[in-house]
Amino acid sequence: MSQHRLNLFIQPEHARRLDALAAQKGVSKSSIVAAALAVWLSPDAGDHGGTALLKRLDRLSRQIERLERDQTILIETLALFVRYTLTVNTPVPEAHLAAARAQGKARFAEFVEQLGRHLLRGRSLVRDVVEELHAAPSPAGDAAGTDERREDAP
């Protein structure tokens, strides 16, 4: 591919920022300028990249919203589990402490194995729960997935 050489004049501050970015990214200044020019000249960039940038920002906003939702689910799940565990489990008598610890270690080992299998499947338990909630009818009789959050479902 042939390239055209251009001699450009830019402001000193822009030159410093371009030098710093090229050094940070480990790429040439020419490649940075070429990428910026490609965005500027792209069909989506009728407003000089604004439309493309807005689309990307919208996508990032949706991703952040999903992350916040998943984080809220995880926090609530953990809090509910801890409360349930502390409420239901009775103290172990001293005579049975060693056996209870051994059983706890075995249960934890099984938990880690199940977690590993689940992660290898590539599915998210949070996503599975959210999908089940959206599929289940709501108490009011209409589908739970009819609200605006359905659009954000992964």
LUMGULUM-972686 format. One record per residue (C-alpha): x, y, z; residue in one letter. Coordinates in steps of 0.05 Angstrom, whole numbers. Each point is the difference from the previous one (the first is absolute). Layout:
// LUMGULUM-972686
- X,Y,Z,a
...
//
This chain:
// LUMGULUM-972686
- 0,0,0,m
- 30,67,-19,s
- -3,56,49,q
- 3,75,-9,h
- 47,43,39,r
- -29,62,33,l
- 35,55,38,n
- -46,27,52,l
- 3,56,50,f
- -33,-12,67,i
- 0,38,65,q
- 57,-15,48,p
- -48,-28,53,e
- -29,-48,-51,h
- 70,-21,-21,a
- 18,-15,73,r
- -64,-40,11,r
- 11,-38,-65,l
- 72,-17,20,d
- -23,-23,69,a
- -56,-43,-29,l
- 45,-32,-52,a
- 52,-17,54,a
- -53,-27,47,q
- -34,-43,-52,k
- 65,-21,-35,g
- -25,21,-68,v
- 21,52,-51,s
- -27,70,0,k
- -20,-11,-73,s
- -44,-59,19,s
- -35,41,53,i
- -12,58,-48,v
- -24,-50,-54,a
- -49,-32,49,a
- -27,68,21,a
- -7,20,-73,l
- -37,-65,-16,a
- -50,16,55,v
- -7,71,-24,w
- -13,-22,-71,l
- -44,-61,15,s
- -73,1,-24,p
- -23,-3,72,d
- 41,61,16,a
- -42,52,-35,g
- 8,41,62,d
- 75,-17,4,h
- -7,-65,40,g
- -55,23,47,g
- -50,-51,-24,t
- 49,-57,5,a
- 22,24,68,l
- -72,5,24,l
- -15,-71,-24,k
- 61,-25,38,r
- -18,39,62,l
- -71,-28,-3,d
- 28,-71,-5,r
- 47,13,58,l
- -57,29,41,s
- -42,-63,-11,r
- 59,-43,19,q
- 10,39,64,i
- -74,-5,16,e
- 4,-76,-8,r
- 62,-2,44,l
- -36,41,54,e
- -60,-46,-4,r
- 43,-62,5,d
- 39,29,58,q
- -65,17,37,t
- -25,-71,-11,i
- 66,-28,26,l
- 1,44,62,i
- -73,-16,16,e
- 13,-74,-11,t
- 60,0,46,l
- -37,40,53,a
- -60,-47,-2,l
- 45,-61,3,f
- 39,26,59,v
- -63,20,37,r
- -32,-68,-14,y
- 63,-38,20,t
- 9,38,65,l
- -74,-7,17,t
- -8,-74,-16,v
- 66,-31,21,n
- 3,-19,73,t
- 66,-1,39,p
- 37,-66,-4,v
- 13,-35,66,p
- 73,-6,19,e
- -2,-76,-8,a
- -21,5,-73,h
- 45,59,-19,l
- 54,-42,-36,a
- -53,-38,-41,a
- -35,66,-17,a
- 65,31,-24,r
- 15,-61,-43,a
- -69,2,-29,q
- 8,75,-13,g
- 65,-11,-37,k
- -32,-55,-43,a
- -59,45,-16,r
- 46,57,-18,f
- 41,-45,-46,a
- -65,-21,-34,e
- -21,73,-6,f
- 66,17,-34,v
- -8,-58,-48,e
- -70,21,-18,q
- 22,72,-9,l
- 56,-23,-47,g
- -48,-41,-42,r
- -49,58,-3,h
- 53,49,-22,l
- 26,-48,-53,l
- -70,-3,-30,r
- 7,75,-14,g
- -67,18,29,r
- -15,48,56,s
- -44,-21,58,l
- -22,72,6,v
- -20,1,-73,r
- -37,-67,9,d
- -39,28,60,v
- -17,64,-37,v
- -24,-40,-60,e
- -43,-44,45,e
- -30,62,33,l
- -17,30,-68,h
- -31,-65,-23,a
- -43,-9,63,a
- -67,36,4,p
- -3,57,49,s
- -47,-1,60,p
- -45,50,-37,a
- -10,-51,-56,g
- 40,32,-56,d
- 70,-21,-20,a
- 56,25,44,a
- 42,15,-62,g
- -46,53,-26,t
- 34,57,36,d
- 55,43,-28,e
- 55,-43,31,r
- -14,-54,-51,r
- 39,41,-52,e
- 62,-4,44,d
- -4,-75,10,a
- 63,-33,-24,p
//
